[in-house]
Amino acid sequence: MEEMRIHGIPASIKLAQGILESGFGNSDLAVIGNNHFGIKCHGWGGRTFYKDDDEPDECFRAYDDPYQSFRDHSAFLTGRERYSSLFELDILNYKAWARGLRRAGYATNPRYPDLLIGIIERNSLYKYDQLVVQTMATRQPQRPASRPAGTLSRNVSNPSGDISGSGREREFHENNRIRYIYARQGDTPERIAEEMGMWPREIYRYNDLQQGGSLRPGQIVYLQPKRRRGSEQYHYVKSGETMWEISQKYGIRLNSLYNRNRMEEGEEPRTGQRIYLRGRASRQ
């Protein structure tokens, strides 16, 4: 349930996958390797366990305890683009999640969704999902104060604002018609999500942050999805400026910014380069 609250993966789905993949925790992989989800090595640097699967003597991840397996399963799903569509689904719709996992390539068995759904319904695992959502609903997120329409400061950081974390109410701002706040001392995506009544994964996704990424005091933190284009046509790159900083400055999704400028993901711009915020750069 804690993993559902933090990562937004239905507890029913996680439990059903663990039950199915490990044979109710009785498989050799689960008993010896503490691997309850059948996750293979795929660049894993930790302990390993070898067993026959689709191919003979395949490499599987091994863990020190079952909890590590559950955490790594969350990281596995949240950290891969092919599973990103799952997180657009209703978190209480376990049937859609089961089918989505199969479509995303988690399992090759065409009956995989039906097997998961059967386990969930026979064991009433959906009740765990409902309990987490009810708990989340009792939180009262702060609401932005009424303010005149318009775009406020586009600074990526807030050098003059309150960043001390002194307990004062948050000030809400708007950029490119997207609501945001400034991070305070000691803030984390998880802490802000809890305060705002959101899922931590939403903070990570809306701000193009890597799982486990940190926040600097004064950093913009968007509370809604960024847009695919900006309100201005161009931005000219300053020395040392990164694509992520530009995406935060103008409230534009990082992948859209790369696409508009025909740049490879991870590539950084040159000082003085013209970055398209609307439209698309011409081919070189």
N, C-alpha and C positions, 0 to 999 in steps of 0.2 A: 504493500500500500504506500509506503514511503517512496518507492521508486516511481509509482504512478504520480504522486504529488509533485515530485521533482522533475520527472522527464515527460510526463504526459502519455505514458504507455499504459493501457488498461491493465489493472491488476489481474483481471480474469484471463486476459490473453497471455500474460507472462506466466501465470500459474499453469494454464492449460498447456502451453508450449513446454514448460519444464516437466510436467507430468508425462506428456506424450514422448518427448525426446529421451527421457531418462527411465521410462517404464516405472513411473511412480517412485523414482529415486533408487531403483534397484539395478540399473545397468552397471557394467564394469566402469564405464566412463564416469558415471556419477559417483560410484562408491570409491573408486581409486583416484580418479582425477578431479573429483568435485565439479565436473562439467555437466550441468543439468540441461543444457540447451544444444548440445552437439555442435558447438562453434568450432570450426577448424582453424588451423594455425594462421594462415593468411598474414604473414609478416609478424607474427607473434614472437616476442623476445623472451617469454617466460618459460615455465616448465611445460613439457609436452607429454602426450599419451598417444600411442599408436594402436590402431585397430582397423580391421577391414570394414569398409563402408561401400560407397559406390565403386571404389577401387581398392585393391589390396593394400594393407598397411598404410592407411592414411593418417596424417598428422592432425591431432586435436589439441586444443589448449587445455592445460591442467592448472588447477587453482589450489591455494592453501586451504580454503574453506568454501562452503556453498555460497556464502554471501558475496564473495568475489565474483562468482559465476553470474549471479543475478545482476550485479552492478555492470559487469562487462557486457552482458546481454543488452542492457540499456544503452551503453556506449556504442555497441555494435549497430543498433538500429538508428540512433540519433546521429551517428557520425557518417552515415553513408547516404549519398544523394538518392540512390535508387529507392530508399525507404521514405523519402521526404513526403511523398503524397499521403502516407498513412496519417501524418500529423495534421492533415486538413480534415480528417474524418471526425465525426461525433465520437467523443471518448466513451460514451455509453453504448455505442453501436458495435458490440463485439463481433457480430456477423460480418460487418463491413471490414473490420480489422482482419479477421481471419482470411477473408477472400483477398484483401489487399496484400497480405503477406505472401500468399501464393503467387499473385500477379507480379510482385516485385522480385520474385525468384528466391525467396527464403527456403522453399522446399520444392522438390521435383514431383512429389506424389500428388496427382490431381485430386485425390480425396483429402488432402491436408486440411482445407477449410472445414469440411464436414467433420473430420476427426476432432479438431479443436472445438467446434461448436457443440459437439456431442459431450465432450468432457466438461465444458462450461455449464451446460444445462443439466447434466446428470448430477453435478456437484454444487449447483447453485452458486458458481463462482462470480456471477454477475453482481451478487450482493456486495462484494468487496468494492466494485466500481461505484455502486450507488452510495456506499458509505463514504468513500473519499470525496465524491462530488458534493454530498450533503455537508461534509465538514468544510470544504472550500467555500460553499455558499454562505456559511455563517460568518465569514469574514466580511467586513465592511470596508472595501477599498475607498480611499479618499477620492473626491471628485474635483475636477478643475474648477476654480472660481470663474464666474462669468467675466469675460474681458472683451474688448473691442476686437472686431475681425481684423485679420492682417497677419503677416508673417513677422515673427519676432527675430531676435538676433540669430545669425547663422554661424556664430563662433562654435567650433567643435568643443571648446572648453569654456568654462565660465570663471575667468580669473577673479572677478569682482563679487561674485555671488556668495551665498552662504553654503559652504562645503564642509562645515565642521561636524555635521551630524549631531547637532546639539538638541534635537528633539522638536525643533520648530516644524510646523506644517510645511509640506512641500509646496513649492510654487510650480504651477504647470505652465508650459509654454507651447507655442505652435510654430512649426516650420514646414512649408510645403503642404499645409493642411494636415499635418501629423502632430499629435500630442507628444510632448517629451518633458522630461525633468533633467536636472543636473545631478550627477552622482555626488554623494557626500563621503567624507572620510569613513572607511570601514564598510561601505556598501559593497554588496556582491549581487550578481543577477538573482540568486536565490532569495536574498533578503528583500530586494525590491519587489520581486514577484509576490512574496508573501504579503508585503505591505499593501500592494495594489490589488490583491485578490486575483493574481494571474498565475499561469504556469511558468516555471523557470525557463522552459524551452521557448516560450514566446519571447522573453527578453533576449535570449541568445539569438533567435532567428530574426527578430525585428532589427537587431543591431549588428547582424553579420559577425557574431562572436563565435569563436571556437568553444566547444564544451569545456567548462572549467576555466574559461578566460576571466581575467580580472578587470576591474573598473578603476580608473583614476579619478580622484576627487576633481569635480568640475567637468567631467566628461558628459556629453549628451547621452541620454538613455531614452530611446524611443519606446513608447508604450503601445504603438500601433504599427502595422506594417508600413515600411517605406514605400514610396511610389516608384513607378517605372521610369518616370521622367521628371525633370526639374521645372521650376517656373521661369528659369532663365535659359538662354541658348547655349552659352559656353562658360567655361572656367579656365583661366590660365594658371598653370601650375607654378607654385612657389617652390623655392629650394627645399628639398627634403620632404615635400608633401607626398603622401601615399594615396592610392586609389580609395582605400578604406576611409581615410580622413575626408576626402572629397565627398564620398557617398554619405557620410554622416553630416557633413556641412550643409548639403543641399537636400537631405532626406530622400535619396535615391538608392534603390537596391543595388548592392555591389555587383551582382551578376549582370544587371541591366546596364550598369555603367561600363563594364568590360565589353558587353555586346555592342553598345552604341559606338564605341571607339575602336572596335575590331582588334581588341587586345586579348592576349591569352590570360587566363586566370592566374593570378600571382605576379603578373608582370607589373612593373611600376613605371610611372610616366617620367619624362624628362622635364627638367626645369624650363619653364616657358611654354611647354606644350599646351596646345588648345584641346581641352577635353569637352566633348559634346555632352550636354545635359538633356538636350532634346534633339530629335533627328538622329542621323548616323553619319559617322566619318566616312569619307570617300575611300575607296580602295587605293592602296599605294601602287 
